[in-house]
Amino acid sequence: MSNTLGKLFTITSFGESHGGCIGVIVDGCPAGLSLSPADIQKDVDLRRAGFSPASTTREEKDKVEILSGIFNGRTTGAPICMLIKNESIDDTAYDKIKNLLRPGHADFTAHVKYGGFNDRRGGGMFSGRITATFVMAGAVAKKLLSTIGVETLAHTVAIGDIVAKPVPYEQIRQKALKDPLFCADAAASKKMLAAVAAVKKQGDSLGGIIEGVAFNMPVGLGESLFDTLDGDLAKALLAIPAVKGVEFGAGFTAARKKGSENNDPFALKNGKIVTVTNNAGGILGGISNGMPLVVRVAIKPTSSIALEQSTVDTKKMKETTIKVEGRHDACIVPRAVPVISAMMAVVLCDFAMRAGLIPRVLK
């Protein structure tokens, strides 16, 4: 099993959806970083249930507790242990279907992998709830990245078949963070909200696409051949339970372009080498080229839906049907937005430390 990500700046996630708590241990954080519970809490609050109209009715306070690694408001260099207690736990819906495999979930694979000993309540460690631990770790990483001027953010660019209009990067921060779906296109957001409300009434769900952007990127982050920046980012992003696809820059549209259309010509700007376009998404040869890092992530529709579906009873070994009751998001996309930004920050922080851009002690 591997619940740890990173080489110098590492995160280890623990806990289950309906267990006592969920948490994360951040190891390798330099000493001397100014860090408070409020720094972590503000990011965690962005993914909380109830923040978005599309989210579940399971309301958790998600109060962050920092158990170690901080003294007098500064990181000590020791592992930082953070946790969130699970308080709004309701196992009744899961008791009714404990022998039924939920379509779209990891029930079947986890049952076989762990011999039936896995915690199935709410998906256990495979639940989207564990992404709160990613956000906690990401908040620390973001604070570290700010010391070298790097910033990560994410925004919703599509829900279902509704696609937001492109918005200049400098406007994303101003517009997306004020929108209930984290969408920078207000008109598209309104249509998205209506679509989510409609599908929720039907007992169904929707997926979508999130774009992550990192600004003020240094040149040289990434270790070829097998520790490439895009490779490690893809690995981290695909660890988010709902993610089913990752593309950088032009992504799959590059396959339909000519080389003359897809190549990013080089130019000089204020004595600095830049590219005129950014089809590469800020990464060449697995190494950052100094342009904004752009990644898009496909989020699947929420697997837990109220509609009747075909399944198998693992105890009776018979085919049957299932209706998943309980408290579930009609669309997980908006709650995944801060998670995408957090995981980008975690990976970039690790590579920045490996490149020697962030010292072991901050003064």
N, C-alpha and C positions, 0 to 999 in steps of 0.2 A: 504494500500500500504506500501511496505517496500523497501526503497532505501538505507538503512543503514546496514552495516555489522560490526560485532565486538562488544566487551563489554567494554574494557578499551582503546584499540587503535581502534577507529571507523572511517569508511569512509562512506560518503554520496554522492552518484553520482547524478548529475542533467544535464539537457539539452537533446536535440534531434538532430538527424542526420542533419536535414536541418533547425534547429532553429538558433538563434543568436549565441549561444555558447554551449559548453559542459564543465562541470567542476566537481570538487570534493571538499568536505570539509573533512579534516583530523582532528579529534578531539582526544585529549588524548596524543598527542605527547609531550614527556618530554621537558622541557626548557633546553636551552644550547647546543642543537645539531647544529653543523656547517652545514648550508644548503644554497645552492645558486640556482638560476634558472638553471644554467648549470648542476647541479646534476640531476635535473628533466628532462631537455631537452634531455640529451644524451640517456636516456631510451625511451622517447617519439619518438625520431627520428628513433629508431629501428623498430617501427611498422608503420611508415609513408608510405603512398602510394608512390610507386616509388623506395623504398628501395629494394624490391624484384621484379624480372621479372614476378612473378605470380600475381602481385597486380593490382588494378584498376588504370584507368587513371585519376581518380579524385585526383588532387594534391592540398593538403592543406599544408600551411606552418607549421601548428601545433605549433605555437609559444606559449610557456607556459608563462602565467602571474600569478604572485603570489600577491594576494591582501591583505593578512593578515597573522599574525602568525610568521613573521620573522622581526627581527630588528637588524641592525648592523651585518648581516650575521649569526645570531643565532636564533633558535626557541625561542619563548617567553613563550610557554606553552599555548597560546591561540589557538583557531581553525585556521588551515592553509587552506585558500581558494585559489584554483588554477583553472584557466580556460584557455580554448583554443577557440578562435573565429572561427566560421565557415565562410569561405570566398568563397570557390568554390561551390556555391549552384546553382543547375539547377533543377527546379521543373517541367520542361516541360514534361519529360518522365513519371512522376508520375501523372500529370494532365490527360494524355490520358487514364490511367488505374485506375482512382480513385475509380471506382465502381467494379473493378475486383479483386478477391482474388488471390494473388500471391502464388502458391504452395510452401510449405516449409517455408513460412514466418508466422509471428504472426498476419497477417492482420485480419483473421477471429476471432481468440480468443480475440484480442484486441478490435475489432469492437463490439463484444458482451459484453465484460467486461466493456468497457467504453462508451457504448451507442452510438458509432459512433463519439464521440468527440475527439478521439485520433488523434495525428499527424501521418498520414500514410506516409509522404514524406520520402523516404529512410528507412522506418521502424520506424521512430521516436525514442522513447527511447529504442526500441527493436533492433536497428541497431548495427552492430558490431563497428560502430564509437564510441559508448560510452565506448568501452574498453580502449580508450586513457585515460579516467579518472581513470581507474583501474591502468594503468601504472604510472600515476602521483603519485597516492597514494602509489604504490609499490616502487617507487623510494625513498620516505621518509622512508618507512619501511625497505628497504635494508640498508639505511644509519644507521638507528637505530640498526639493527641486526649486522652490522659490528662492533659495539662497544662491542659485546660479541662473535665475531668471527664466526658468522653464515653467510653462503652465499647460495643464491639460484640461480639456472640457469636452462635453459631448452633448448632442442634441438629437431630437427625433426628426427624421427626414421622411418617414413613411409609416402609415398604419393601414393595414389591409391594402387596398388599391388606391388609396389617397396619398399622393406624393407632394411634399412641400416644395415650394419654389426655392431655387438656390439663393442663399443670402451671403453677402460678403462676410468673411471670417470675423472682421472687427465688430460686426453687428450681432454675431451669435451670442456673445456673452450678455449683451444688453437686452436682447429680446427673448432668447430661449429660456433663461433662468426665471423669467417672470411669467412664463406660460405654464398652465396646469399639466400639459403634456410634454413640456420642455421642447416645444416646436417654435422655431423663429419666424415661421410664416403664420400669422394670426388667422388668416382666412382658411388655410388648410387645417389648422388646429380645430377650428370650429366644426368643420366637416368630420374630422377624426372623432371628436367627442360624440357627435351624433351617431356615427357608425358604431362606436363602442357601445353606446346606450342601446342601440337597436339590436345588436348581436347579443347583448346581455339579457334582454327580454326573451330572446329565442333560446336561451340556455347554452349559447355557444361562445366562441372566443375569437380573437384576432391577433395576428402577429404584426411584425413591421421591421423597419430598418433604422438603426442608430448610427450616426457618424461621430467618430471621435477625432479630435484635433489637438495637436501639441504645438505650441508656439515657442519661438526663440530657441529652437533646437540647435545644439552645437553640432559641428561636423565630427564624425568619427565614432558614434555609438554603434556597437555591433561587433561581434567576433566571428569572422568567417573561419571555417566553412559551416560548422554545425551549431554555432550559437549566434546566428544572425539576429538582427534586431526584429525584423518582421517575423521570423520563425518563432522567437520567444514571445512576441506580442500575440501571435496567433494562438500559441499554446495557452497563454494566460487567459485570453478572451474566450477560448473554447472550453475553459474550465467552468465558465458561467453556465449553469444548467440549461437555460433556454436558447443558447447560441447554437446555430446550425450552419453558419457560414461567415467567413471573414475575407475581405478584400482590401487592398491598399491602392491609393491613388485612383487611376482609371479602372483598376480591377479587371473584371471580366469584359468590359467594353474595349479594353486594349486588344483583345483577340479579334475584334472586327475592324481595327484600324490598320493603316499602313505605317511603316516605320517613320515616314516623314511626318505623320500626324501624331504619333505617340511619343517620339523622342522629345526631350525637354532641352531646347537650345540653351547654351551657357551665355552669360553676359556679366558685365561688371556694374555694380551699383554701390556708389560711395566707396570704391576701392575694394569691394567684397565680391567674391564670385557667387553668383546666384543662377537660377534657371528661370527662363522667361515663362514657362508653364510648369505645372507640377503633376504631370500624369504619373510620375513615379511615386507620388505620395510621400516625398521626403526621404526615400530610401533607395540607394543604389548599391547593388552587390551585397545586400544585407546590412549596409552601414548607412547611418544618417548622413544626409548631404547638406544639412543646414536649413533646408526649406521646411515649411510646416509639415508635420507628420499627419497624414490623413488616412484614416481607416474606417471602413463601414462594416457593420455587423448585422447579420440577419437573425432576428428573434422569432422563434416559432410561436404559433398560437398557444395560449395556455392549455395544457393537456387536460386539466380537471374541468370537465364541462357537465352540465346537467342532463344532456341528451343521452338517451339509451344507446349503448354500444355493445358490440360483441366481445366476449372475453372467454377466459377459461378459469374454472374453479380448481385451484391447485390441490385441494384436499380430496375432492371427489374425482378429479381428473376428467371433468366433463365440460363441454362447451355450454356457455350460458350468456346472460346479458348483465350489464352493470349500468347504474346511474350514480354518478359521483356526487354525493351531497357534501355539505360543508361550506366553508368560506374561501372563495377563490377569486383571483383577478380575472376580469373579462378580457383584459389586455395587459400583459406584463411589461410592455415596452417602456412606458414612462418611469417605472420603478427600476428598470435596468439601466437607464441613462447614467445615474451617478455611479453605478457599478462599473460601467465601461470606462468612465473617466478615471476611476480609482485603480483599476487593473492596469491601465496604460501608465499611470504614475508609478505603480509598484515596479513594473519592468524597466521603465526609463531611469528610475532611481538606482536600481541595481546596476544597470549599464553605466550610469554616470559615475558610480563609485568604482566600478571596474576600470574605468578610463582615468581615474585619479582626479576627477573634477570636483568631487565632494570629499573633503578631508575627514579623518577619523575623529578629530576634535574641532568643534566650531567655536570660534572666539569672537 
